[in-house]
Amino acid sequence: MISLPDDLSLARYFLYDRLEEGLGSKAAVLFGERRWTYDEVASKSRRMAGLFAAHGIRRGERVLIVLPDAPPFAWTFFGVLTRGAVVAMGNPNAPEENLAYLVAYTRATAIVTVPEVAEKLRPIVERHDSEVLAMFVVPDVATGDDPEKPVPMAFGGKVIELAPALAKAPEAPVTKVHRDEPAIWLFTSGSTGEPKANVHTGRDFAFNTEVYAKKTVGYRESDVTVSVPRLFFGYATGTNLMFPFAVGATAGLFSERPTPESLANAIAMYKPTVVTNVPTMLGKLLEYDAELEAAGKPRLNLSSIRFSLSAGEALPGPLLARWQARFASDVYDGIGSAEMFHIYASNRPGDVKIGSLGKVVEGYELRVLPEEAEGAGATPCAPGEIGVLWVKGDSVSQGYWLDRDKSFRTFHGHWCRTGDLFHMDAQGYLYFAGRADDLLKVGGQWVAPLEVEECMLEHGAVAAVAVIGIEDEGLTKTKAFVVLRAGHAAHPDLAVQLQEHVRTTLAKYKYPRVVEFVEDLPKNDRGKVDKKALRAQHARVGS
């Protein structure tokens, strides 16, 4: 069991304790050629807390962080926690209406963001009935540029330039908070309706850090981390900020949109030992590496990486096998959720089973139950039988903010009904079978898109694929959007070959009735393939 004190400030747990351990002069954050030590991040975080206090932001109130992956994210995040306020995070590239929704939904009393977002939100912030007391603005900079340089926009009233205000602010003490006070809100992906926030307490983050980051995958003080998902997404907030800080490691940040090129540049610059990744980017790196080789250029050098992490969507076995064959580097695929903060089942050092999501993280309990189960006490599915995954652990959300009905359906005391379909083998390895609401009924029989996608990825021409359901004359059919590997051209004959590959590998009825070749697959702000966008794309073209 993990024992956590009643007095549990996450600011102290993740940051200030490193100073007590003598790590103050060690690099905490890298940004291009620039570096900030733990002492420097701690000082700025205390000043952020002082600045919040000076503007009337109180313990327990939400502060909305809408920032790119640059150093001010770190001292803003820990500054909010130092103050005893609650962190809420948003995507700086989100549409204006989504940003306005976040401000209203969180009832934030402070916002920290970049100029483009600040201009969009200024009319909301300056309304006479706005609950926002201050909006602090930092420059939106390229990796390696000065994240505290002057911001070229008009300031006044509630809209404040952060850097000069921070320089004048006093260093505030750490607010004493209970381990069960709300600390951070983590949003669902919003695949249906607006995203909802999971209200998480301090203990949730410390618990998962102890059992997953430290004991399961083994973060070390000597590690340097880099992430493909952006910091506003809880998966990356954990792996590329909280987890490295918890052990005195170093977080390498890059502010550009993650692409194979920008990620390769970050890896070459920081020589990370831990990379937080997603399956689609693993595939793109392999394709980019092949393109470099074909052009006679040096191939990717990933020799610094101890391991990569993968989550957010299924990592197909064929893709992992290709990765290991090329880079001889482990990928620890796992499953987690905003409801549980982070990973609760994972592959790990010395125990990687291709195609599986590994075993339960010690400290959690998992059950695969029939879809109709109304509680965690139902009889579990037999080994190999598909059911819905339930998880129990001390990082479970208190519930969804302003959605009791959804909370009742998902949270059952200490247990969370994930809605994900899995089967577990006799040895305890988990295998993802998709979301319960992703299953398609084709010709009266159920088809799991994930199974079809993994089958198509085994074909040598396929780099990436996504399968959706489409309506044709009132009937549901499957359609595959396919990205081809280098050296393969889109052609009707190839589409037929791919269909036949599925027909001869899986049950015949599972083959995709339509195959469309595309340059790339759309992603949502979590880095997952955006099937909602693919369905909309199909509806627009009508084929």
C-alpha positions in Angstrom: 0.0 0.0 0.0 1.1 3.6 -0.7 0.8 5.8 2.4 0.3 9.5 1.7 0.1 12.2 4.3 -3.0 14.2 4.9 -1.0 17.4 4.2 -0.2 16.8 0.6 0.7 19.8 -1.7 1.5 18.6 -5.2 3.7 21.6 -5.6 5.8 20.3 -2.7 5.6 16.7 -3.8 6.7 17.3 -7.4 8.9 20.4 -7.1 10.0 21.8 -3.7 11.0 18.4 -2.3 13.7 18.3 -5.0 15.3 21.4 -3.4 15.3 19.6 0.0 17.1 16.7 -1.7 19.9 19.0 -2.9 18.8 19.0 -6.6 18.3 22.8 -6.8 21.1 23.4 -9.3 20.1 20.5 -11.6 18.4 21.3 -15.0 14.6 20.9 -14.6 13.5 22.2 -18.0 15.3 22.4 -21.4 14.0 24.6 -24.2 16.4 24.6 -27.1 19.8 25.8 -25.8 18.1 27.4 -22.8 17.8 25.7 -19.4 16.1 26.4 -16.1 17.2 24.7 -12.9 14.9 23.4 -10.1 15.9 26.4 -8.1 14.8 28.7 -10.9 11.5 27.0 -11.6 10.8 26.9 -7.8 11.4 30.7 -7.5 9.2 31.5 -10.5 6.5 29.2 -9.2 6.5 30.9 -5.8 6.3 34.3 -7.6 3.4 33.0 -9.7 1.6 32.0 -6.4 2.3 35.5 -5.1 1.0 37.1 -8.3 -2.2 35.0 -8.1 -2.7 36.0 -4.5 -2.2 39.7 -5.3 -4.9 39.5 -7.9 -7.4 37.9 -5.6 -7.2 34.2 -6.8 -8.0 32.1 -3.8 -7.4 28.5 -2.7 -9.7 26.1 -4.5 -10.5 28.4 -7.4 -9.7 27.3 -11.0 -6.9 28.8 -13.0 -7.1 28.0 -16.7 -3.7 27.3 -18.4 -3.9 27.6 -22.2 -0.2 27.4 -23.1 2.0 25.7 -25.6 4.9 23.4 -24.5 7.2 26.1 -23.3 8.9 26.8 -19.9 6.1 29.2 -18.6 3.8 26.1 -18.5 6.0 24.7 -15.7 6.1 27.6 -13.4 2.4 28.4 -14.1 1.4 24.8 -13.3 3.3 24.7 -10.1 2.4 28.3 -9.2 -1.3 27.4 -9.3 -0.6 24.4 -7.0 1.6 26.5 -4.7 -1.3 28.9 -4.3 -3.6 26.0 -3.4 -5.7 26.8 -6.5 -6.9 24.2 -9.0 -5.3 23.6 -12.4 -7.5 23.4 -15.5 -5.8 23.1 -18.9 -6.8 23.8 -22.5 -5.5 23.6 -26.0 -4.1 26.9 -27.3 -4.9 25.8 -30.8 -8.6 25.1 -30.1 -11.3 27.0 -31.9 -12.6 30.2 -30.2 -15.9 28.7 -29.2 -14.1 25.8 -27.5 -12.0 28.3 -25.5 -15.0 30.3 -24.5 -16.7 27.1 -23.3 -13.7 26.3 -21.1 -13.7 29.7 -19.5 -17.5 29.4 -18.7 -17.4 25.8 -17.7 -14.4 26.0 -15.3 -15.5 29.4 -13.9 -11.8 30.3 -13.9 -10.8 33.3 -11.9 -7.5 33.5 -13.8 -6.2 32.6 -17.2 -2.6 32.2 -18.4 -2.2 32.1 -22.1 -0.5 33.4 -25.3 -1.5 36.6 -27.3 -3.7 34.9 -30.0 -5.8 33.2 -27.4 -5.8 36.4 -25.1 -7.3 38.5 -28.0 -10.0 35.9 -28.5 -10.9 35.8 -24.9 -10.5 39.5 -24.1 -14.2 40.4 -24.7 -15.2 37.6 -22.3 -12.7 38.6 -19.7 -13.6 42.3 -19.8 -17.3 41.8 -19.5 -18.7 43.4 -16.3 -20.1 40.1 -15.1 -16.9 38.0 -15.8 -15.6 35.9 -13.0 -12.0 36.2 -14.4 -10.0 38.5 -12.2 -6.8 38.5 -14.3 -5.5 37.1 -17.7 -1.8 36.8 -17.8 -0.1 36.7 -21.3 3.3 35.2 -22.3 4.8 35.3 -25.8 4.2 32.4 -28.2 7.8 31.5 -29.1 9.7 29.0 -31.2 11.8 26.4 -29.3 14.9 28.1 -28.0 13.5 31.6 -28.2 13.1 33.7 -25.0 9.8 32.8 -23.4 9.9 35.9 -21.3 10.5 38.5 -24.0 8.2 41.5 -24.4 4.7 40.7 -25.8 3.6 43.0 -28.7 0.0 43.6 -27.7 -2.0 46.2 -25.7 -2.3 45.6 -22.0 -4.5 47.1 -19.4 -7.3 46.3 -17.0 -7.4 42.6 -16.4 -5.1 41.8 -19.3 -1.5 41.7 -17.9 1.9 40.9 -19.4 3.2 38.1 -17.2 7.0 38.4 -17.3 7.3 42.0 -15.9 4.5 41.3 -13.4 6.2 38.1 -12.3 9.6 39.8 -11.8 8.0 42.2 -9.3 5.9 39.6 -7.4 6.9 38.4 -4.0 7.7 34.7 -3.5 4.7 33.2 -1.7 4.8 30.2 0.7 3.2 26.9 -0.2 -0.5 26.8 0.8 -1.3 23.9 3.1 -3.8 21.6 1.4 -5.4 18.3 2.2 -4.6 15.3 0.0 -8.3 15.0 -0.8 -8.8 18.6 -1.9 -9.4 19.1 -5.6 -6.0 19.9 -7.3 -6.3 19.3 -11.1 -9.2 18.9 -13.5 -8.6 16.5 -16.4 -10.9 16.6 -19.4 -12.4 13.8 -21.3 -11.7 13.8 -25.0 -15.3 15.0 -25.8 -15.9 12.4 -28.5 -19.6 12.9 -27.8 -20.8 16.4 -26.8 -18.6 18.9 -24.9 -15.6 17.6 -22.9 -16.3 17.1 -19.2 -13.8 17.6 -16.4 -12.8 14.9 -14.0 -12.2 16.4 -10.6 -9.0 15.0 -9.2 -7.5 15.4 -5.8 -3.8 15.6 -4.8 -3.6 12.0 -3.7 -4.6 10.8 -7.2 -1.4 12.2 -8.8 1.0 11.2 -6.1 -0.5 7.6 -6.0 -0.1 7.0 -9.7 3.4 8.6 -9.7 4.5 6.2 -7.0 3.1 3.0 -8.5 3.4 3.6 -12.2 6.1 6.1 -12.9 8.5 5.0 -10.2 7.8 1.4 -9.7 6.4 0.1 -13.0 8.3 1.8 -15.8 11.1 3.2 -13.6 11.7 7.0 -14.1 15.2 7.9 -13.0 17.0 11.1 -11.9 19.3 10.8 -14.9 16.4 10.8 -17.4 15.7 13.4 -20.0 12.1 13.3 -21.3 10.4 14.5 -24.5 6.7 14.2 -25.4 4.7 14.1 -28.6 1.3 14.8 -26.9 1.2 18.3 -25.6 1.4 19.2 -21.9 -2.3 20.3 -21.6 -3.2 16.6 -22.1 -3.0 14.7 -18.8 -1.0 11.8 -20.5 1.8 14.3 -21.2 1.3 16.4 -18.1 2.2 13.2 -16.2 5.0 11.8 -18.4 6.7 15.0 -19.4 6.3 17.3 -16.3 5.1 15.6 -13.2 6.9 12.2 -13.5 10.4 13.7 -14.4 10.0 16.3 -11.6 9.1 13.6 -9.1 12.5 12.0 -9.5 14.6 15.0 -10.2 14.9 14.3 -14.0 14.9 16.8 -16.8 11.9 17.7 -19.1 12.8 18.7 -22.7 10.1 20.9 -24.3 9.5 21.9 -27.9 6.7 24.3 -28.8 6.2 23.4 -32.5 3.4 21.1 -33.7 4.6 17.5 -33.4 5.7 16.1 -36.7 8.3 13.5 -37.6 10.7 16.3 -38.3 10.1 18.4 -35.2 10.2 15.3 -33.0 13.4 14.1 -34.7 14.9 17.6 -34.1 14.0 17.5 -30.4 15.5 14.0 -30.0 18.7 15.1 -31.7 18.8 18.2 -29.5 18.0 16.8 -26.1 19.1 13.1 -26.5 16.1 12.0 -24.4 16.1 8.7 -22.5 12.2 8.6 -22.3 9.9 9.6 -25.1 6.1 9.8 -24.7 4.6 8.8 -28.0 1.4 7.7 -29.7 1.0 4.9 -32.2 0.4 7.2 -35.2 3.7 9.0 -34.6 5.6 5.7 -34.1 4.4 4.8 -37.6 5.3 8.2 -39.0 8.8 8.0 -37.6 9.3 4.7 -39.3 8.1 6.2 -42.6 10.3 9.3 -42.2 13.3 7.1 -41.4 12.6 5.1 -44.6 12.3 8.4 -46.6 15.7 9.6 -45.3 17.3 6.4 -46.3 15.8 6.5 -49.8 17.1 10.1 -50.2 20.6 9.0 -49.2 20.5 11.0 -45.9 21.5 9.9 -42.4 18.7 7.8 -40.8 17.2 8.6 -37.4 19.5 8.0 -34.4 17.3 7.0 -31.4 20.2 5.4 -29.5 19.7 7.7 -26.4 16.2 6.4 -25.7 15.8 3.9 -22.9 12.2 3.4 -23.7 9.2 5.0 -25.3 5.7 5.1 -23.8 2.6 4.6 -25.9 -1.1 5.2 -24.9 -4.2 7.0 -26.1 -5.1 4.5 -28.8 -4.2 0.9 -29.6 -0.7 0.1 -30.6 -1.0 -2.6 -33.3 1.3 -5.6 -32.9 2.7 -5.3 -36.5 3.7 -1.7 -35.9 5.4 -2.5 -32.6 7.3 -5.4 -34.3 8.5 -3.0 -37.1 9.6 -0.5 -34.5 11.6 -3.0 -32.5 13.2 -4.5 -35.7 14.4 -1.0 -36.8 15.3 0.6 -33.5 15.8 -2.2 -31.0 14.0 -0.1 -28.5 11.2 -1.0 -26.1 7.8 0.6 -26.2 5.8 0.3 -23.1 2.2 0.3 -24.3 -0.4 1.0 -21.6 -4.0 1.9 -20.9 -5.1 4.8 -18.8 -7.8 7.5 -18.8 -8.7 10.9 -17.5 -11.0 9.2 -15.1 -8.0 7.5 -13.4 -5.5 10.3 -14.2 -3.0 8.0 -15.9 -1.8 4.4 -16.7 -3.2 1.5 -14.7 -2.1 -1.4 -16.9 1.1 -1.5 -18.9 3.9 -3.4 -20.5 7.1 -2.7 -18.6 10.9 -3.4 -18.4 11.5 -7.1 -19.0 7.8 -7.8 -19.7 6.7 -6.7 -23.1 4.1 -8.9 -24.8 3.5 -7.6 -28.3 -0.2 -7.0 -29.1 -1.1 -6.7 -25.4 -1.4 -3.7 -23.1 0.5 -5.6 -20.4 -0.6 -6.4 -16.9 -2.2 -4.4 -14.1 0.0 -1.8 -12.4 0.5 -2.9 -8.8 -1.8 -0.9 -6.6 -4.7 -1.1 -9.0 -7.3 -3.9 -9.5 -8.8 -4.8 -12.9 -11.9 -6.8 -13.8 -13.3 -7.6 -17.3 -17.1 -7.9 -16.8 -20.1 -8.5 -19.0 -21.3 -5.4 -20.8 -24.6 -5.5 -18.9 -22.9 -5.6 -15.4 -24.3 -3.0 -13.1 -21.6 -3.2 -10.5 -18.0 -4.4 -9.9 -19.2 -7.5 -8.0 -20.6 -9.2 -11.2 -19.0 -12.5 -12.3 -15.9 -11.7 -14.4 -15.7 -12.9 -18.0 -13.7 -16.1 -18.6 -10.1 -15.7 -19.9 -10.3 -14.7 -23.6 -13.9 -13.5 -23.4 -14.5 -9.9 -24.3 -16.1 -7.6 -21.8 -16.0 -4.1 -20.4 -12.9 -3.2 -18.3 -13.5 -2.0 -14.7 -10.6 -0.5 -12.7 -10.1 0.2 -9.0 -7.4 2.4 -7.6 -6.6 5.4 -5.4 -6.4 7.8 -8.4 -10.1 7.5 -9.3 -11.8 10.8 -10.1 -14.3 12.3 -7.7 -16.7 12.6 -10.7 -17.5 14.8 -13.7 -18.0 18.4 -13.0 -21.6 19.4 -13.6 -22.6 15.9 -14.8 -24.0 13.7 -12.0 -25.8 11.4 -14.4 -22.7 10.6 -16.3 -20.8 10.2 -13.0 -23.4 7.7 -11.8 -22.9 5.6 -14.9 -19.1 5.6 -14.7 -18.1 5.7 -11.1 -19.1 3.0 -8.6 -17.5 3.9 -5.3 -13.8 2.9 -5.6 -14.4 1.5 -9.1 -14.6 3.0 -12.5 -16.4 1.5 -15.5 -14.1 2.4 -18.4 -16.4 1.6 -21.3 -13.4 0.0 -23.1 -13.8 -3.5 -24.4 -11.0 -6.0 -23.4 -10.2 -9.6 -22.9 -7.7 -10.9 -20.5 -5.7 -14.1 -20.9 -5.0 -16.6 -18.2 -1.7 -14.9 -17.4 -3.3 -11.6 -16.8 -2.3 -9.8 -20.0 -4.9 -7.4 -21.4 -5.9 -7.1 -25.0 -7.9 -4.1 -26.3 -11.0 -4.8 -28.4 -12.2 -1.2 -28.9 -14.8 1.0 -27.3 -18.2 -0.5 -26.7 -19.7 2.3 -28.7 -17.2 1.7 -31.6 -18.6 -1.7 -32.5 -20.3 -1.9 -35.9 -23.1 -4.3 -36.9 -22.5 -5.3 -40.5 -24.9 -7.8 -42.1 -26.2 -8.7 -38.7 -22.8 -9.5 -37.2 -20.5 -7.4 -35.0 -17.3 -6.0 -36.4 -14.6 -4.4 -34.3 -12.8 -1.7 -36.3 -9.6 -2.2 -34.3 -9.4 -5.9 -35.4 -9.7 -4.9 -39.1 -7.1 -2.1 -38.7 -4.6 -4.4 -37.1 -5.1 -6.9 -39.9 -4.6 -4.3 -42.6 -1.5 -3.0 -41.0 0.1 -6.5 -41.5 0.0 -5.8 -45.3 3.3 -4.4 -46.5 1.7 -1.5 -48.3 -0.1 0.0 -45.3 1.5 2.7 -43.1 -1.6 3.7 -41.2 -5.3 2.9 -41.4 -8.6 3.8 -39.7 -11.9 2.0 -40.1 -15.3 3.6 -39.7 -18.9 2.7 -40.3 -20.8 4.3 -43.1 -24.5 4.2 -44.2 -25.3 2.9 -47.7 -28.9 2.6 -48.7 -29.9 2.2 -45.0 -27.3 -0.5 -44.3 -24.1 -0.2 -42.2 -20.9 -0.9 -44.1 -17.2 -0.5 -43.2 -14.9 1.9 -44.8 -11.1 2.0 -44.5 -9.0 5.1 -44.8 -5.5 4.0 -45.7 -2.2 5.8 -45.7 0.4 4.0 -47.9 4.0 3.3 -47.1 6.7 4.8 -49.3 7.1 3.1 -52.6 3.4 2.1 -52.9 0.9 4.0 -55.1 -2.9 4.3 -54.7 -4.6 2.1 -57.2 -8.0 0.3 -57.4 -6.1 -3.0 -57.7 -4.3 -2.3 -54.5 -7.7 -1.6 -52.8 -8.9 -5.0 -53.9 -5.7 -6.6 -52.6 -6.3 -5.1 -49.2 -9.9 -6.2 -49.1 -8.8 -9.7 -50.0 -6.1 -9.7 -47.4 -8.8 -9.1 -44.7 -11.2 -11.6 -46.2 -8.6 -14.4 -46.1 -7.2 -13.4 -42.7 -10.3 -12.7 -40.7 -13.9 -13.8 -41.1 -15.0 -12.8 -44.6 -17.8 -10.5 -43.4 -15.2 -8.2 -41.7 -13.5 -7.0 -44.8 -13.9 -3.2 -45.6 -16.5 -2.6 -48.2 -14.9 0.7 -49.2 -11.1 1.6 -49.3 -10.1 5.2 -49.7 -6.4 6.2 -49.9 -5.5 9.4 -48.1 -2.3 11.3 -47.5 -2.8 11.4 -43.7 -5.3 10.7 -41.0 -6.8 13.6 -39.0 -5.9 13.8 -35.3 -7.7 15.3 -32.4 -6.0 17.5 -29.8 -5.0 14.3 -27.8 -3.1 12.9 -30.8 -5.6 10.2 -31.5 -7.0 9.4 -34.9 -10.2 11.6 -35.2 -12.8 9.2 -36.5 -15.5 11.9 -36.0 -13.6 14.0 -38.6 -13.4 11.0 -40.9 -17.1 10.4 -40.7 -17.7 14.1 -41.5 -15.2 13.8 -44.4 -17.1 10.8 -45.8 -20.4 12.6 -45.4 -19.1 15.7 -47.3 -17.9 13.7 -50.3 -20.9 11.3 -50.2 -18.9 8.2 -51.1 
